[in-house]
Amino acid sequence: MKTEEQEKNMKTKWMMVVLAVIAIASTAFAAPPSTATGTTPIVATKAESLSVSASGLTPFDLGSLTSQTLTINSSWNLVPARASVAICAYMDTTTGIMKGTGTNTDVIDQTMVQAKVGAGSFANINAAAGCGLPAVTSVKSYALSTQADRKNVTKTDTLGIQLNGVPAALQADTYTGAITVVAYAQ
């Protein structure tokens, strides 16, 4: 036979079980959790790059003029809106003129410097408009119709250079000027 204390313990245990079941049942029927979300833009930008350099010319021997090859290296990584890159060379009418040293006033101006693209013939280096400038030699134009044409591209082009019509009566000296190369994206 059960003692009064055992019956009391048994009732307490049943009461705990019933309360546990009620607690579990009430959470099952509670309202589902509420969720809210928001978004924020995430943006990354990479700037365009376009570079050009030239090399390969050695000093011309004014006693024995021969043509030389100018090597033009260009590279670019451009936005999709760009349609072409043009490579040009020219001599600025003030900074490009080949001048002697000291008091020597003789010059070899840009009209005496000729350029040749590929198998073409030599012509004045400032022959026509191009690269957004009024007087240049257009070396090459690249169409940019695909991503591969615009993304991390490196090109090498060549341009023949010769001096022509240089007066034989030039003073003995070293004449220095500059050929400017341009990479023009549009």
ABEGO torsion letter per residue (X at the ends): XBBAAAAAAAAAAAAAAAAAAAAAAAAAABBBBBBBBBBBBBBBBBBBBBBBBBBGBBBBBAABBBBBBBBBBBBBBBBAABABBBBBBBBBAAAABBBBBEABABBBBAAABBBBBEABBBBBABABBEGGBABBBBABBBBBABAAAABGBBBBBBBBBBBBGBBAABBBBBBBBBBBBBBBBX
